[in-house]
Amino acid sequence: MLMVDLIKKKRNGETLTKEEIYWIIEGYTRGDIPDYQVSALMMAIYYKGLDKRETLDLTMAMKYSGDILDLSMISGIKVDKHSTGGVGDKTSLVLAPMVAATGVPVAKMSGRGLGHTGGTIDKLESFKGFRTDLSEEEFINAVNSIGIAIMGQTKDLAPADKKLYALRDVTGTVDNMSLIASSIMSKKLAAGCDGIVLDVTCGSGAFMKTVEDARALAQEMVSIGKLSEKRVTAVISDMDEPLGFAVGNTLEVIEAIDTLKGKGPADLLEVSKELGACMLILAGKSDNREEAKKMLDKTIEDGSALSKLAEFVKNQGSDEKYVYDTSLFDKASLKYELKAHRDGYVSEINCEEVGNASLLLGGGRRNKEDIIDHSVGIILNKKLTDRVSKGDVLATLYANDKHKLREGSERLKDAYVISSEPGKKNPLIIDVLGE
């Protein structure tokens, strides 16, 4: 085969065969096919698209480009959860202990923050000494012994996707539905779970800004799951304002712990329960979402979810005392209160800008080499439709650097819109697709 012939083929709107797609991915992973030719192919795909069979073949080729986790030694039906990203999205920290407390094994592979969105691995590292660099054997042993483990993605898992994503990021070919779906699903399928629950967020704080785009992506990923004989459910959830009140690694961890203590924000609990209920159904623990949600409620009421979180934290190298006394977490040294400039209602919060403000405080990475300050972040004192008077505190920012605090507060100020009318909130759960 010649790469230039395949570029022309896709440029002309023709369909690539399975053999051609595998040949491209294998050659690019080995370094035999140069970036400039793959860039040309990605642009051709961006404009001409991939059909469902091509999308599946691309997904599977990337899945098999590296290691495949074999979780067959874990007893029971293993279920993973993945979010397409959001601001204040700490649902994994809430639902994973709840689901594990019902007896369903949670074997989860998670990532770090990307752009304005936070990552579960970064949040977990707020616990001093917490290890996410588990070997496959440690990962399996942890799930078998306590029912829950979360690890970072290994460098040998779907390496073709890492190379392709980096290339797409600098060639303007990220936002193609088939390429996004195959990127996410190649990693999830390589991670070896029996069932996958996808939280496809939409709104100002998500990568998918509209419900239509979120639904198209969800349908694409559910289709890949069905064609690869994997059970997949996609939940479309709203991200037009941050989830919960806390944005920033340690602040979000504390809010997740409060939720497991029965004192958390209603929106965070609602989304976590919806996703967790889908996990229980895929695992065969329940056959309807309402019953599954009651099972999850019970884990909070009887304290078993909080105990499971403590057990999980201790098992992966930290101290369970943080779970029972959140005052032990590191705290930022500086605080600034952003106040309302007029009377009215919070009619809009640009969710992405809230995430960017937290990033500027030091809670995220401007460059991939940046070291995160886990203690910084934002507490939202007012959210959508809330009534405010001039001088009321809209949000409280926490930082350890005066310059970063000034940058973050200026960014956050522009995120809030106060109007004479309250506006409206979107439903938190927009749709559920798949199993």
C-alpha positions in Angstrom: 0.0 0.0 0.0 1.0 3.6 -0.5 -0.1 6.2 2.1 -0.6 8.9 -0.6 -3.1 6.6 -2.4 -5.1 6.2 0.8 -5.1 10.0 1.5 -6.5 10.6 -2.0 -9.0 7.8 -1.5 -10.5 9.5 1.6 -10.1 13.0 0.1 -12.4 11.8 -2.8 -15.0 10.6 -0.3 -14.3 6.9 -0.7 -14.5 4.3 2.1 -11.3 2.9 3.6 -11.2 -0.9 4.2 -10.4 -2.5 7.5 -7.1 -3.6 6.2 -6.2 -0.1 5.1 -7.1 1.4 8.4 -5.1 -1.1 10.4 -2.1 -0.7 8.1 -2.2 3.1 8.6 -2.5 2.9 12.4 0.2 0.2 12.7 2.6 2.1 10.4 2.0 5.4 12.2 2.5 3.8 15.7 5.8 2.3 14.6 7.0 5.6 13.1 7.0 4.4 9.5 4.4 6.9 8.3 5.3 10.6 8.8 3.2 13.1 10.6 2.6 15.2 7.5 0.9 12.4 5.7 -1.3 11.4 8.7 -2.1 15.1 9.1 -3.4 15.2 5.5 -5.5 12.0 6.2 -7.0 13.5 9.3 -8.0 16.7 7.4 -9.6 14.5 4.7 -11.5 12.6 7.4 -12.5 15.9 9.0 -14.2 17.0 5.7 -15.4 13.7 4.3 -16.1 11.8 7.5 -16.1 8.1 8.4 -19.0 5.7 8.3 -19.9 3.5 11.2 -17.8 0.6 10.0 -14.8 2.8 9.4 -15.2 4.4 12.8 -15.3 1.0 14.5 -12.2 -0.2 12.6 -10.3 2.9 13.5 -11.3 2.4 17.2 -10.3 -1.2 17.2 -7.0 -0.5 15.4 -6.1 2.1 18.1 -7.2 -0.3 20.8 -4.9 -3.0 19.6 -2.0 -0.6 19.0 -0.7 -1.3 22.5 -1.4 -3.2 25.7 -4.9 -4.6 26.5 -5.7 -4.9 30.2 -6.9 -8.4 31.0 -9.3 -8.1 33.9 -10.6 -11.7 33.7 -9.0 -12.4 37.1 -11.5 -10.0 38.7 -14.6 -11.7 39.8 -18.0 -10.2 38.8 -19.0 -7.8 36.0 -16.6 -4.9 35.9 -18.0 -1.5 35.0 -16.1 1.7 34.1 -17.3 5.2 33.8 -15.9 8.0 31.6 -16.8 11.7 31.3 -16.2 13.8 28.3 -15.2 16.6 30.7 -16.7 19.4 32.7 -16.1 22.0 35.4 -16.5 20.9 39.0 -17.1 17.4 37.7 -16.1 15.2 40.6 -18.8 12.5 40.0 -16.2 9.7 39.9 -15.2 10.5 43.5 -18.8 10.1 44.6 -20.2 7.3 42.5 -17.2 4.9 42.6 -17.4 4.3 46.4 -21.2 4.1 46.3 -21.2 1.6 43.5 -18.4 -0.4 45.1 -20.3 -0.4 48.4 -23.2 -2.2 46.7 -20.9 -5.0 45.8 -20.2 -4.1 42.1 -16.5 -4.1 41.4 -15.2 -0.7 40.1 -12.0 -1.1 38.0 -11.5 2.5 36.7 -8.8 4.0 34.6 -8.8 7.8 34.7 -7.0 10.7 33.2 -5.6 14.1 34.2 -7.1 17.5 33.5 -7.4 18.7 29.9 -7.7 22.4 29.3 -10.3 24.0 31.5 -11.7 20.6 32.7 -10.4 18.8 35.8 -9.1 15.3 35.9 -9.9 12.6 38.4 -6.2 11.6 38.9 -5.3 15.2 39.7 -8.1 15.4 42.3 -7.1 12.1 43.9 -3.5 13.3 44.4 -4.9 15.9 46.8 -4.6 12.9 49.3 -1.0 13.0 50.3 0.8 9.8 49.2 -2.1 8.6 47.0 -0.8 6.3 44.3 -2.3 6.1 40.8 0.7 4.5 39.1 -0.4 1.0 39.9 0.8 -2.1 38.0 -1.7 -4.3 36.4 -1.3 -6.9 39.2 -1.7 -4.2 41.9 -4.8 -2.9 40.1 -6.4 -6.3 39.9 -5.5 -7.3 43.5 -7.0 -4.0 44.8 -10.4 -4.6 43.0 -10.5 -8.2 44.2 -9.6 -7.3 47.8 -11.7 -4.2 48.4 -13.9 -3.9 45.3 -12.4 -0.6 44.0 -9.3 0.8 42.3 -8.6 3.8 40.2 -5.3 4.1 38.2 -3.9 6.4 35.7 -3.7 5.5 32.0 -0.5 3.5 31.3 1.7 4.8 28.5 1.3 1.5 26.6 -2.5 1.7 26.5 -3.7 2.8 23.0 -0.5 4.6 22.1 -1.8 5.2 18.6 -4.5 7.4 20.1 -2.0 9.5 22.0 0.0 10.1 18.9 -3.1 10.9 16.8 -4.7 13.2 19.4 -1.5 15.2 19.7 -1.4 15.6 16.0 -5.1 16.5 15.7 -4.7 19.1 18.5 -2.2 21.1 16.4 -3.8 20.6 13.0 -7.3 21.7 13.7 -8.9 18.3 13.3 -10.0 17.6 16.9 -13.7 18.3 16.6 -14.8 15.5 14.3 -17.4 13.3 15.8 -16.0 10.0 14.5 -12.4 10.9 15.6 -13.6 12.0 19.1 -15.7 8.9 19.6 -12.9 6.5 18.4 -10.4 8.3 20.6 -12.5 7.9 23.8 -13.7 4.3 23.0 -10.3 3.0 22.0 -9.0 3.7 25.5 -12.1 2.5 27.3 -12.2 -0.8 25.3 -8.4 -1.4 25.9 -9.1 -0.9 29.7 -10.8 -4.3 29.7 -14.1 -3.6 31.6 -17.3 -5.5 30.7 -19.5 -2.4 30.7 -18.9 1.3 30.1 -21.1 4.2 31.3 -20.3 7.5 29.4 -21.2 10.9 30.8 -21.5 13.1 27.7 -21.6 16.6 29.0 -23.0 19.6 27.0 -23.1 23.3 27.6 -20.7 26.2 28.1 -18.3 24.1 30.3 -18.2 21.1 28.0 -16.5 20.3 24.7 -19.9 19.6 23.2 -21.7 23.0 23.4 -25.1 21.9 22.2 -27.5 19.0 23.0 -27.5 18.0 19.3 -23.7 17.6 19.2 -23.7 15.7 22.6 -26.4 13.4 21.4 -24.5 12.7 18.1 -21.3 11.9 20.0 -23.2 9.7 22.5 -24.9 7.8 19.7 -21.6 7.3 17.9 -20.0 5.8 21.1 -22.9 3.6 21.9 -22.8 2.3 18.3 -19.1 1.5 18.7 -19.9 -0.4 21.9 -22.7 -2.4 20.3 -20.6 -3.2 17.2 -17.7 -4.3 19.4 -20.1 -6.4 21.6 -19.5 -4.3 24.7 -22.4 -3.0 26.9 -22.4 0.8 26.8 -24.8 3.4 28.2 -24.4 7.1 27.6 -25.9 9.8 29.8 -26.2 13.3 28.4 -25.9 15.8 31.3 -25.9 19.5 31.5 -22.7 21.5 32.0 -24.0 25.1 31.5 -22.8 25.8 35.0 -20.3 24.0 37.2 -21.4 20.9 39.0 -21.7 21.5 42.7 -20.1 24.6 44.3 -16.4 23.7 44.3 -14.0 24.0 41.4 -10.4 23.0 42.1 -8.8 19.7 43.1 -8.8 19.7 46.9 -12.0 21.7 47.2 -13.7 19.2 44.9 -12.5 16.3 46.9 -13.8 17.9 50.1 -17.2 18.5 48.4 -17.3 14.8 47.2 -16.6 13.6 50.8 -19.4 15.9 52.1 -21.7 14.4 49.5 -20.9 10.9 50.8 -21.7 12.2 54.3 -25.1 13.3 53.1 -24.3 17.0 53.1 -23.3 17.6 49.4 -24.9 19.7 46.7 -28.1 18.3 45.2 -27.0 18.6 41.6 -23.7 16.7 42.2 -25.7 13.9 44.0 -28.3 13.7 41.2 -25.8 13.3 38.4 -23.6 10.8 40.4 -26.7 8.7 41.2 -27.8 8.6 37.6 -24.4 7.5 36.4 -24.1 5.1 39.3 -27.5 3.6 38.6 -26.5 2.9 35.0 -23.4 1.1 36.3 -25.5 -1.1 38.6 -27.8 -2.0 35.7 -24.9 -2.9 33.4 -23.4 -5.0 36.2 -26.7 -6.9 36.6 -27.2 -5.6 40.1 -30.6 -4.0 39.3 -32.9 -3.9 36.3 -34.3 -0.3 36.6 -32.8 3.0 37.4 -35.1 4.0 40.3 -34.4 0.8 42.2 -30.7 1.3 41.6 -30.8 4.8 42.9 -32.4 3.6 46.1 -29.6 1.2 46.5 -27.1 4.0 46.1 -29.0 6.2 48.6 -28.7 3.4 51.1 -24.9 3.4 50.9 -24.9 7.1 52.0 -27.5 6.6 54.7 -25.7 3.6 56.3 -22.2 5.1 55.8 -20.9 2.2 53.7 -20.0 4.5 50.8 -17.9 6.8 53.0 -16.2 3.8 54.6 -15.5 2.4 51.1 -13.8 5.7 50.1 -11.7 5.6 53.3 -10.7 2.0 52.5 -9.9 2.9 48.9 -7.7 5.9 49.9 -5.8 3.8 52.4 -5.3 1.0 50.0 -3.7 3.3 47.4 -1.1 4.8 49.8 -2.7 7.7 51.6 -4.3 8.1 55.0 -8.0 7.4 55.6 -8.0 10.2 58.3 -8.5 12.8 55.4 -11.9 11.2 54.7 -13.1 11.7 58.3 -11.5 15.1 58.9 -11.2 17.3 55.8 -9.6 20.1 57.8 -6.4 18.1 57.4 -6.1 18.9 53.6 -3.7 21.6 52.6 -5.3 25.1 52.4 -4.5 28.1 50.2 -3.0 31.1 51.9 -4.9 33.8 50.0 -8.6 34.5 49.6 -10.6 36.9 47.5 -14.3 37.5 47.4 -15.9 38.4 44.0 -18.9 40.6 44.7 -22.0 41.5 42.7 -21.9 45.0 41.1 -25.7 45.3 41.0 -29.0 43.9 42.2 -30.6 41.2 40.1 -30.4 37.5 39.3 -27.5 35.3 38.1 -28.8 34.7 34.6 -25.6 33.2 33.2 -22.4 31.6 34.3 -19.9 31.0 31.6 -18.8 27.6 32.8 -15.7 27.4 30.7 -14.5 30.7 32.0 -14.9 29.5 35.6 -12.7 26.5 34.7 -10.2 28.9 33.1 -10.2 31.1 36.2 -9.3 28.0 38.4 -6.6 27.1 35.9 -5.1 30.6 36.2 -5.1 30.3 40.0 -2.8 27.3 39.6 -5.4 24.6 39.7 -4.7 23.4 36.2 -2.0 23.2 33.6 -1.3 26.0 31.1 1.5 23.7 29.7 1.8 20.0 30.1 4.9 20.4 32.3 3.1 22.6 34.8 2.8 21.4 38.4 -0.7 21.7 39.8 -1.4 23.5 43.1 -4.0 21.2 44.6 -5.1 23.7 47.3 -6.3 26.5 45.0 -9.7 26.9 43.5 -13.1 28.6 43.6 -16.2 28.2 45.7 -19.3 29.4 43.9 -21.5 31.2 46.5 -24.2 32.0 43.9 -25.4 29.9 40.9 -27.9 30.2 38.1 -31.2 31.9 39.0 -30.0 33.0 42.4 -31.2 36.4 43.6 -28.4 38.8 44.5 -28.0 42.3 45.9 -25.2 44.6 45.1 -22.2 43.7 47.3 -23.3 40.0 47.7 -20.4 37.5 47.4 -20.8 35.7 44.1 -17.7 33.4 44.5 -14.7 33.0 46.7 -11.3 32.4 45.2 -8.4 30.7 46.9 -4.8 31.0 45.8 -1.2 31.0 46.9 0.1 33.7 44.6 -1.1 37.3 44.4 -0.5 37.6 40.6 -2.4 34.4 39.9 -5.2 35.5 42.3 -5.6 38.8 40.3 -5.6 36.9 37.0 -8.1 34.4 38.2 -10.5 37.0 39.7 -10.5 39.1 36.5 -11.3 36.0 34.5 -14.1 34.9 36.9 -15.6 38.4 37.0 -16.4 38.2 33.3 -18.0 34.7 33.7 -21.0 36.0 35.7 -23.9 37.8 34.1 -26.4 39.5 36.4 -29.8 40.5 34.9 -33.2 41.8 36.0 -34.7 38.4 35.0 -33.5 35.1 36.6 -33.3 33.1 33.4 -33.7 29.4 33.7 -31.8 26.2 34.5 -31.5 23.3 32.1 -32.5 19.8 33.2 -29.4 18.1 34.7 -30.1 14.8 33.0 -31.0 15.4 29.4 -31.2 11.9 28.0 -30.0 8.3 28.5 -29.0 6.2 25.5 -27.9 2.6 25.1 -28.5 -0.3 27.5 
